[in-house]
Every structure is written in C-alpha cells, then in structure tokens.
Amino acid sequence: MHSNFMDELFDIVANSEHSHTIKLASHTHPVFKAHFEGNPILPAFTQVDITAKLLEFDIIGIVKSKFMMPLLPEMLIDIIVESKDKVNGEARENSLGWKICKAKWLVDGKTASEMTLEIA
C-alpha cells in the first residue's frame, strides 16, 4: 500500500475547538529527509495541509500567508484558528459556501507562521 506523505508527520498533543497542539515527527520522516537533507525543516505547504487536516476542511484558496520561522523535527507547535467574516475590511461571500479562516502557528509563544485561507 502506498503511504501518504502526511502519514505520521505529526502527533496531536491537545485539541480544542479553536486551538491544536501538535508535535512534529523526527528527522527520519520522509518529508524532513527530502526538505532538506542535512538541514531538515517543515515545508511551508505542509503547514497549510496540516491545518486543513486538523480542521477537516478543503482549501479553496490561500488569501495570504507568511512563514517567519523554520519549523524543525520534533517541535511542539500551537495552532490557533479563527473564522473571519471579513478580509482586509471587505465582507467575503460566495454562493459555493466557502468561508475565511485564519490560522496562526506558534512555537514557544512566538509566531512561526500565519495564513488566511478560503475554505469549504
């Protein structure tokens, strides 16, 4: 059976409606072996994928993202999520039913990344 790259990439340590704490896998995980050999960091796109997986939604688009800190194997990360009715002061409505979600990834209370996502 073919393994998904997300398999065993993180463990959920704590979970609530608007926050999640995860621990990343060790440097031996295939994602870290590929990005980058000898200097493993979590690829930015996987942060978006992990957020979607934790919240069980489909991503329609990325409105804005900012990645400010490298995320290393075995790091403990807090992910704070909030719904947004507006982005940049404008109401967001769509007949397809997508909504806006903002996620902030924190390491030791410091912002590692932020993303605003269109979700369904």
DSSP file (Angstrom, degrees, kcal/mol; ACC not computed):
  #  RESIDUE AA STRUCTURE BP1 BP2  ACC     N-H-->O    O-->H-N    N-H-->O    O-->H-N    TCO  KAPPA ALPHA  PHI   PSI    X-CA   Y-CA   Z-CA
    1    1 A M              0   0    0      0, 0.0     2,-0.3     0, 0.0     0, 0.0   0.000 360.0 360.0 360.0 135.7    0.0    0.0    0.0
    2    2 A H        -     0   0    0      1,-0.1     2,-0.3     0, 0.0     0, 0.0  -0.549 360.0-133.4 -75.1 133.8    1.3    3.5   -0.9
    3    3 A S        -     0   0    0     -2,-0.3     2,-0.3     4,-0.0    -1,-0.1  -0.698  11.9-126.1 -91.7 139.0    1.9    5.7    2.0
    4    4 A N    >   -     0   0    0     -2,-0.3     3,-1.8     1,-0.1    -1,-0.0  -0.619  19.9-125.4 -79.2 140.1    0.7    9.4    2.1
    5    5 A F  T 3  S+     0   0    0     -2,-0.3    26,-0.3     1,-0.3    -1,-0.1   0.736 110.6  58.9 -60.5 -21.0    3.5   11.9    2.9
    6    6 A M  T >  S+     0   0    0      2,-0.1     3,-2.2     3,-0.1     4,-0.4   0.670  77.2 117.6 -81.0 -17.2    1.4   13.2    5.7
    7    7 A D  T <  S-     0   0    0     -3,-1.8    -4,-0.0     1,-0.3     0, 0.0  -0.293  93.8  -8.8 -56.0 126.9    1.3    9.8    7.5
    8    8 A E  T 3  S+     0   0    0      2,-0.2    -1,-0.3     1,-0.1     3,-0.1   0.667  94.0 128.0  60.6  20.5    3.0   10.0   10.8
    9    9 A L  S <  S+     0   0    0     -3,-2.2    16,-2.7     1,-0.2     2,-0.3   0.785  78.0   6.2 -74.7 -27.4    4.2   13.6   10.2
   10   10 A F  E     -A   24   0A   0     -4,-0.4     2,-0.4    14,-0.3    14,-0.2  -0.990  62.3-139.1-151.7 157.4    2.8   14.9   13.4
   11   11 A D  E     -A   23   0A   0     12,-2.4    12,-2.4    -2,-0.3     2,-0.6  -0.948  26.2-123.2-115.4 141.5    1.0   13.7   16.6
   12   12 A I  E     +A   22   0A   0     -2,-0.4    10,-0.3    10,-0.2     3,-0.1  -0.759  29.9 175.2 -84.2 122.1   -1.9   15.7   18.1
   13   13 A V  E     +     0   0A   0      8,-3.2     2,-0.3    -2,-0.6     9,-0.2   0.817  68.8   2.7 -94.3 -40.0   -0.9   16.5   21.7
   14   14 A A  E     -A   21   0A   0      7,-1.6     7,-2.7     2,-0.0    -1,-0.4  -0.988  64.8-168.1-149.0 151.8   -4.0   18.6   22.6
   15   15 A N  E     +A   20   0A   0     -2,-0.3     2,-0.3     5,-0.2     5,-0.2  -0.995  14.5 152.8-146.9 132.4   -7.2   19.6   20.8
   16   16 A S        -     0   0    0      3,-2.5     3,-0.1    -2,-0.4    -2,-0.0  -0.860  58.5 -83.5-144.3-176.3  -10.0   22.1   21.3
   17   17 A E  S    S+     0   0    0     -2,-0.3     3,-0.1     1,-0.2    -1,-0.0   0.875 124.4  17.4 -60.9 -39.2  -12.4   24.0   19.1
   18   18 A H  S    S+     0   0    0      1,-0.1    63,-2.8    62,-0.0     2,-0.3   0.353 123.3  48.8-119.2   4.9  -10.0   26.8   18.2
   19   19 A S  E     - B   0  80A   0     61,-0.2    -3,-2.5    -3,-0.1     2,-0.3  -0.999  51.3-175.4-148.0 150.6   -6.6   25.5   19.1
   20   20 A H  E     -AB  15  79A   0     59,-2.1    59,-3.6    -2,-0.3     2,-0.5  -0.995  11.9-153.1-141.4 140.9   -4.5   22.4   18.5
   21   21 A T  E     +AB  14  78A   0     -7,-2.7    -8,-3.2    -2,-0.3    -7,-1.6  -0.982  21.6 178.0-117.4 128.5   -1.1   21.4   19.8
   22   22 A I  E     -AB  12  77A   0     55,-2.7    55,-3.0    -2,-0.5     2,-0.5  -0.880  23.0-144.7-125.6 158.1    1.0   19.1   17.6
   23   23 A K  E     -AB  11  76A   0    -12,-2.4   -12,-2.4    -2,-0.3    53,-0.2  -0.994  25.6-129.9-121.0 126.4    4.4   17.6   17.8
   24   24 A L  E     -A   10   0A   0     51,-2.4   -14,-0.3    -2,-0.5   -15,-0.1  -0.340  27.7-102.6 -72.6 155.0    6.3   17.1   14.6
   25   25 A A        -     0   0    0    -16,-2.7    49,-1.8     1,-0.1    50,-0.2  -0.090  45.9 -84.9 -66.7 171.5    7.9   13.8   13.7
   26   26 A S    >   -     0   0    0     47,-0.2     3,-1.9    48,-0.1     6,-0.2  -0.204  46.2 -93.9 -73.4 171.2   11.6   13.1   14.0
   27   27 A H  T 3  S+     0   0    0      1,-0.3    -1,-0.1    46,-0.1    -2,-0.0   0.588 118.4  73.3 -63.4 -11.0   14.1   14.0   11.3
   28   28 A T  T 3   +     0   0    0      4,-0.1    -1,-0.3     5,-0.1     5,-0.0   0.597  68.9 110.3 -82.1 -10.0   13.8   10.4    9.9
   29   29 A H  S X> S-     0   0    0     -3,-1.9     4,-1.9     1,-0.1     3,-0.7  -0.404  81.3-119.0 -63.3 140.8   10.3   11.2    8.4
   30   30 A P  H 3> S+     0   0    0      0, 0.0     4,-1.8     0, 0.0     5,-0.2   0.798 111.6  59.5 -53.3 -33.6   10.4   11.3    4.6
   31   31 A V  H 3> S+     0   0    0    -26,-0.3     4,-1.1     1,-0.2    10,-0.2   0.929 109.9  42.0 -61.9 -44.0    9.2   14.9    4.5
   32   32 A F  H <4 S+     0   0    0     -3,-0.7    -1,-0.2    -6,-0.2     7,-0.2   0.816 110.3  57.0 -74.4 -29.8   12.3   16.0    6.5
   33   33 A K  H  < S+     0   0    0     -4,-1.9     3,-0.2     1,-0.2    -1,-0.2   0.862 113.6  40.5 -66.1 -34.3   14.6   13.7    4.6
   34   34 A A  H  < S+     0   0    0     -4,-1.8     3,-0.3     1,-0.2     2,-0.3   0.682 106.6  68.1 -86.5 -18.9   13.6   15.5    1.3
   35   35 A H  S  < S-     0   0    0     -4,-1.1     6,-2.3     1,-0.3    -1,-0.2  -0.760 125.6 -19.5-139.5  87.4   13.5   19.0    2.7
   36   36 A F    >   -     0   0    0      4,-0.4     3,-2.1    -2,-0.3    -1,-0.3   0.712  67.1-137.2-119.0 147.6   16.4   19.5    3.2
   37   37 A E  T 3  S+     0   0    0     -3,-0.3    -4,-0.1     1,-0.3    -3,-0.1  -0.356  98.9   7.1 -58.0 126.3   19.0   16.7    3.5
   38   38 A G  T 3  S+     0   0    0     -2,-0.1    -1,-0.3    -3,-0.0    -5,-0.1   0.231 134.1  54.3  84.6 -14.7   21.3   17.7    6.4
   39   39 A N  S <  S-     0   0    0     -3,-2.1     2,-0.2    -7,-0.2    -2,-0.1  -0.486  79.1-165.6-146.6  68.7   19.1   20.6    7.4
   40   40 A P        +     0   0    0      0, 0.0    -4,-0.4     0, 0.0     2,-0.3  -0.399  16.8 160.4 -71.5 127.0   15.5   19.3    7.9
   41   41 A I        -     0   0    0     -6,-2.3    31,-0.2    -2,-0.2    -6,-0.1  -0.974  45.7-101.0-136.9 154.3   12.7   21.9    8.1
   42   42 A L        -     0   0    0     29,-2.9    29,-0.4    -2,-0.3     5,-0.1  -0.615  42.7-118.9 -74.4 123.9    9.0   21.5    7.6
   43   43 A P    >>  -     0   0    0      0, 0.0     3,-0.9     0, 0.0     4,-0.8  -0.334  18.4-123.2 -62.1 145.2    8.0   22.8    4.1
   44   44 A A  H >> S+     0   0    0      1,-0.3     3,-1.1     2,-0.2     4,-1.1   0.880 108.2  59.4 -58.5 -41.5    5.6   25.7    4.1
   45   45 A F  H 3> S+     0   0    0      1,-0.3     4,-2.0     2,-0.2    -1,-0.3   0.816  98.7  59.3 -62.2 -28.0    2.9   23.9    2.0
   46   46 A T  H <> S+     0   0    0     -3,-0.9     4,-2.9     1,-0.2    -1,-0.3   0.788  96.7  61.1 -72.1 -24.6    2.7   21.2    4.6
   47   47 A Q  H <X S+     0   0    0     -3,-1.1     4,-2.0    -4,-0.8    -1,-0.2   0.910 106.9  45.5 -64.3 -40.6    1.7   23.8    7.2
   48   48 A V  H  X S+     0   0    0     -4,-1.1     4,-2.3     2,-0.2    -2,-0.2   0.925 114.2  48.9 -65.7 -45.1   -1.4   24.6    5.1
   49   49 A D  H  X S+     0   0    0     -4,-2.0     4,-2.5     1,-0.2    -2,-0.2   0.898 110.9  49.5 -62.8 -41.7   -2.1   20.9    4.6
   50   50 A I  H  X S+     0   0    0     -4,-2.9     4,-2.8     2,-0.2     5,-0.2   0.912 109.7  51.9 -64.1 -42.2   -1.8   20.1    8.3
   51   51 A T  H  X S+     0   0    0     -4,-2.0     4,-1.9     1,-0.2    -2,-0.2   0.935 111.7  46.6 -58.7 -47.1   -4.1   23.0    9.2
   52   52 A A  H  X>S+     0   0    0     -4,-2.3     5,-1.6     1,-0.2     4,-1.0   0.909 112.7  49.8 -62.2 -42.6   -6.7   21.6    6.7
   53   53 A K  H  <5S+     0   0    0     -4,-2.5     3,-0.4     1,-0.2    -2,-0.2   0.914 110.3  49.7 -64.3 -43.6   -6.3   18.1    8.0
   54   54 A L  H  <5S+     0   0    0     -4,-2.8    -1,-0.2     1,-0.2    -2,-0.2   0.886 119.0  37.7 -61.9 -39.1   -6.8   19.2   11.7
   55   55 A L  H  <5S-     0   0    0     -4,-1.9    -1,-0.2    -5,-0.2    -2,-0.2   0.479 104.7-129.3 -94.7  -3.3   -9.9   21.1   10.9
   56   56 A E  T  <5 +     0   0    0     -4,-1.0     2,-0.3    -3,-0.4    -3,-0.2   0.919  61.9 126.8  56.4  50.7  -11.3   18.7    8.4
   57   57 A F      < -     0   0    0     -5,-1.6     2,-0.4    -6,-0.1    -1,-0.2  -0.905  59.3-116.6-130.9 163.6  -11.9   21.2    5.6
   58   58 A D        -     0   0    0     -2,-0.3    62,-2.2    -5,-0.0     2,-0.5  -0.818  27.5-129.3 -97.3 138.9  -11.0   21.7    1.9
   59   59 A I  E     +C  119   0A   0     -2,-0.4    60,-0.2    60,-0.2     3,-0.1  -0.778  25.2 177.4 -90.0 125.2   -8.9   24.6    0.9
   60   60 A I  E     -     0   0A   0     58,-3.1     2,-0.3    -2,-0.5    59,-0.2   0.793  67.2 -22.9 -91.4 -36.9  -10.3   26.6   -1.9
   61   61 A G  E     -C  118   0A   0     57,-1.4    57,-3.1     0, 0.0     2,-0.6  -0.987  54.5-113.9-167.2 163.6   -7.5   29.3   -1.9
   62   62 A I  E     -C  117   0A   0     -2,-0.3    55,-0.2    55,-0.2     3,-0.1  -0.947  23.8-178.0-109.1 114.0   -4.8   31.0    0.1
   63   63 A V  E    S-     0   0A   0     53,-2.1     2,-0.3    -2,-0.6    54,-0.2   0.907  71.3 -12.8 -75.6 -44.1   -5.7   34.7    0.6
   64   64 A K  E     -C  116   0A   0     52,-1.6    52,-3.2     2,-0.0     2,-0.3  -0.981  62.4-179.7-158.7 142.8   -2.4   35.5    2.5
   65   65 A S  E     -C  115   0A   0     -2,-0.3     2,-0.3    50,-0.2    50,-0.2  -0.996   5.1-175.7-148.7 149.5    0.4   33.6    4.1
   66   66 A K  E     -C  114   0A   0     48,-2.7    48,-2.4    -2,-0.3     2,-0.6  -0.955   6.6-165.4-147.1 122.8    3.6   34.5    5.9
   67   67 A F  E     +C  113   0A   0     -2,-0.3    46,-0.2    46,-0.2    45,-0.1  -0.937  18.4 162.7-115.3 111.5    6.2   32.0    7.1
   68   68 A M        +     0   0    0     44,-2.7    45,-0.2    -2,-0.6    -1,-0.1   0.563  56.4  38.8-110.0 -12.2    8.6   33.6    9.6
   69   69 A M  S    S-     0   0    0     43,-1.5    -1,-0.2     2,-0.0     2,-0.2  -0.998  78.8-113.3-145.1 134.6   10.4   30.8   11.4
   70   70 A P        -     0   0    0      0, 0.0     2,-0.6     0, 0.0   -29,-0.0  -0.466  28.3-141.6 -66.2 138.0   11.8   27.4   10.4
   71   71 A L        -     0   0    0    -29,-0.4   -29,-2.9    -2,-0.2     3,-0.1  -0.913  21.2-159.7-105.4 122.0    9.9   24.5   11.9
   72   72 A L    >   -     0   0    0     -2,-0.6     3,-1.7   -31,-0.2   -48,-0.2  -0.565  29.0 -77.8-103.4 159.5   12.2   21.7   12.9
   73   73 A P  T 3  S+     0   0    0      0, 0.0   -47,-0.2     0, 0.0    -1,-0.2  -0.207 114.5  15.4 -53.0 144.9   11.6   18.0   13.6
   74   74 A E  T 3  S+     0   0    0    -49,-1.8   -48,-0.1     1,-0.2     2,-0.1   0.521  88.6 149.4  67.2   9.9   10.1   17.2   17.0
   75   75 A M    <   -     0   0    0     -3,-1.7   -51,-2.4   -50,-0.2     2,-0.5  -0.440  46.9-129.8 -70.2 147.0    9.0   20.8   17.6
   76   76 A L  E     -B   23   0A   0    -53,-0.2     2,-0.4    -2,-0.1    32,-0.4  -0.885  32.3-171.8 -95.8 125.3    5.9   21.3   19.7
   77   77 A I  E     -B   22   0A   0    -55,-3.0   -55,-2.7    -2,-0.5     2,-0.5  -0.972  19.3-150.6-129.4 132.6    3.6   23.7   17.9
   78   78 A D  E     -BD  21 106A   0     28,-2.5    28,-3.2    -2,-0.4     2,-0.5  -0.877  13.1-161.7 -97.9 131.7    0.4   25.5   18.9
   79   79 A I  E     -BD  20 105A   0    -59,-3.6   -59,-2.1    -2,-0.5     2,-0.5  -0.966   3.8-167.2-117.9 116.9   -2.1   26.2   16.1
   80   80 A I  E     -BD  19 104A   0     24,-2.8    24,-2.7    -2,-0.5     2,-0.4  -0.892   8.2-170.0-106.3 130.7   -4.7   28.9   16.8
   81   81 A V  E     + D   0 103A   0    -63,-2.8     2,-0.3    -2,-0.5    22,-0.2  -0.958   9.2 174.6-126.8 138.5   -7.6   29.1   14.3
   82   82 A E  E     - D   0 102A   0     20,-2.5    20,-3.3    -2,-0.4     2,-0.2  -0.996  29.1-121.3-139.3 147.0  -10.4   31.7   14.0
   83   83 A S  E     - D   0 101A   0     -2,-0.3     2,-0.4    18,-0.2    18,-0.3  -0.561  26.4-152.7 -79.8 150.6  -13.1   32.2   11.4
   84   84 A K  E     - D   0 100A   0     16,-2.6    16,-0.8    -2,-0.2     3,-0.1  -0.992  21.2-173.9-129.2 128.5  -13.1   35.5    9.6
   85   85 A D  S    S+     0   0    0     -2,-0.4     7,-1.9     1,-0.1     2,-0.3   0.681  80.9  35.3 -86.6 -20.6  -16.2   37.2    8.2
   86   86 A K  E     -F   91   0B   0      5,-0.2     2,-0.4    14,-0.1     5,-0.2  -0.964  60.8-161.9-134.6 148.9  -14.0   39.9    6.6
   87   87 A V  E >  S-F   90   0B   0      3,-2.0     3,-1.9    -2,-0.3    -3,-0.0  -0.997  85.7  -8.6-128.1 126.6  -10.6   40.0    5.0
   88   88 A N  T 3  S-     0   0    0     -2,-0.4    -1,-0.1     1,-0.3     3,-0.1   0.854 130.6 -57.4  53.8  37.1   -9.0   43.5    4.6
   89   89 A G  T 3  S+     0   0    0      1,-0.2     2,-0.4     0, 0.0    -1,-0.3   0.402 112.8 116.5  81.0  -3.9  -12.2   45.1    5.7
   90   90 A E  E <   -F   87   0B   0     -3,-1.9    -3,-2.0     1,-0.0    -1,-0.2  -0.836  68.2-119.4-104.1 135.3  -14.3   43.5    3.0
   91   91 A A  E     -F   86   0B   0     -2,-0.4     2,-0.6    -5,-0.2    -5,-0.2  -0.465  26.7-144.4 -66.0 139.1  -17.1   41.1    3.6
   92   92 A R        +     0   0    0     -7,-1.9     2,-0.4    -2,-0.1     8,-0.1  -0.935  28.7 161.3-111.3 118.2  -16.5   37.7    1.9
   93   93 A E        +     0   0    0     -2,-0.6     2,-0.3     6,-0.1     6,-0.1  -0.984   9.8 177.1-135.0 146.6  -19.4   35.9    0.5
   94   94 A N    >   -     0   0    0     -2,-0.4     3,-1.7     4,-0.2    -2,-0.0  -0.978  33.0-137.3-151.2 135.4  -19.6   33.1   -2.1
   95   95 A S  T 3  S+     0   0    0     -2,-0.3    -1,-0.1     1,-0.3     0, 0.0   0.685 104.4  65.9 -66.2 -16.6  -22.5   31.1   -3.4
   96   96 A L  T 3  S-     0   0    0      2,-0.0    -1,-0.3    -3,-0.0    -3,-0.0   0.607 113.3-116.9 -80.7 -11.3  -20.4   28.0   -3.1
   97   97 A G    <   +     0   0    0     -3,-1.7    -2,-0.1     1,-0.2     2,-0.1   0.610  58.5 152.0  90.8  13.6  -20.4   28.3    0.6
   98   98 A W        -     0   0    0     20,-0.0    -1,-0.2     1,-0.0    22,-0.2  -0.433  23.7-162.6 -77.6 157.5  -16.7   28.8    1.4
   99   99 A K  E     - E   0 119A   0     20,-2.5    20,-3.1    -2,-0.1     2,-0.4  -0.742  20.6-103.8-128.4 174.3  -15.6   30.8    4.4
  100  100 A I  E     -DE  84 118A   0    -16,-0.8   -16,-2.6    -2,-0.2     2,-0.4  -0.872  32.9-177.0-106.3 137.1  -12.5   32.5    5.6
  101  101 A C  E     -DE  83 117A   0     16,-2.6    16,-3.4    -2,-0.4     2,-0.5  -0.998  11.4-156.4-134.5 135.0  -10.3   31.0    8.2
  102  102 A K  E     -DE  82 116A   0    -20,-3.3   -20,-2.5    -2,-0.4     2,-0.4  -0.952  11.8-171.5-113.2 130.7   -7.1   32.5    9.8
  103  103 A A  E     -DE  81 115A   0     12,-2.9    12,-2.4    -2,-0.5     2,-0.4  -0.965   6.3-166.6-123.1 138.1   -4.5   30.2   11.4
  104  104 A K  E     -DE  80 114A   0    -24,-2.7   -24,-2.8    -2,-0.4     2,-0.5  -0.991   8.8-152.9-124.0 127.5   -1.5   31.2   13.4
  105  105 A W  E     -DE  79 113A   0      8,-2.8     7,-3.4    -2,-0.4     8,-1.4  -0.881  17.4-169.3-100.6 126.9    1.3   28.7   14.2
  106  106 A L  E     -DE  78 111A   0    -28,-3.2   -28,-2.5    -2,-0.5     2,-0.5  -0.932  15.8-168.6-121.4 139.4    3.2   29.4   17.4
  107  107 A V  E >  S- E   0 110A   0      3,-2.7     3,-2.2    -2,-0.4   -30,-0.1  -0.990  85.1 -17.1-124.2 120.0    6.4   28.0   18.9
  108  108 A D  T 3  S-     0   0    0     -2,-0.5    -1,-0.1   -32,-0.4     3,-0.1   0.859 129.2 -54.7  51.3  38.8    7.1   28.9   22.5
  109  109 A G  T 3  S+     0   0    0      1,-0.2     2,-0.4   -31,-0.0    -1,-0.3   0.393 114.8 117.0  80.0  -3.5    4.6   31.7   22.1
  110  110 A K  E <  S- E   0 107A   0     -3,-2.2    -3,-2.7     1,-0.0     2,-0.4  -0.804  73.3-109.2-100.4 139.5    6.3   33.2   19.1
  111  111 A T  E     + E   0 106A   0     -2,-0.4    -5,-0.3    -5,-0.2     3,-0.1  -0.509  36.8 172.4 -70.2 121.5    4.6   33.4   15.7
  112  112 A A  E     -     0   0A   0     -7,-3.4   -44,-2.7    -2,-0.4   -43,-1.5   0.772  67.2 -11.0 -95.7 -35.8    6.1   31.0   13.3
  113  113 A S  E     -CE  67 105A   0     -8,-1.4    -8,-2.8   -46,-0.2    -1,-0.4  -0.988  53.3-158.2-160.4 159.0    3.6   31.4   10.5
  114  114 A E  E     +CE  66 104A   0    -48,-2.4   -48,-2.7    -2,-0.3     2,-0.3  -0.993  13.8 178.8-138.6 143.6    0.2   33.0    9.7
  115  115 A M  E     -CE  65 103A   0    -12,-2.4   -12,-2.9    -2,-0.3     2,-0.5  -0.994  19.9-155.1-147.9 142.4   -2.2   32.1    7.0
  116  116 A T  E     -CE  64 102A   0    -52,-3.2   -53,-2.1    -2,-0.3   -52,-1.6  -0.982  28.0-171.9-115.3 121.8   -5.6   33.3    5.8
  117  117 A L  E     -CE  62 101A   0    -16,-3.4   -16,-2.6    -2,-0.5     2,-0.6  -0.877  27.6-135.8-121.6 144.1   -7.4   30.5    3.9
  118  118 A E  E     -CE  61 100A   0    -57,-3.1   -58,-3.1    -2,-0.3   -57,-1.4  -0.880  40.5-176.7 -91.1 125.7  -10.6   30.3    1.8
  119  119 A I  E      CE  59  99A   0    -20,-3.1   -20,-2.5    -2,-0.6   -60,-0.2  -0.858 360.0 360.0-128.3 159.0  -12.2   27.0    3.0
  120  120 A A              0   0    0    -62,-2.2   -61,-0.1    -2,-0.3    -1,-0.1   0.299 360.0 360.0-126.5 360.0  -15.2   24.9    2.1
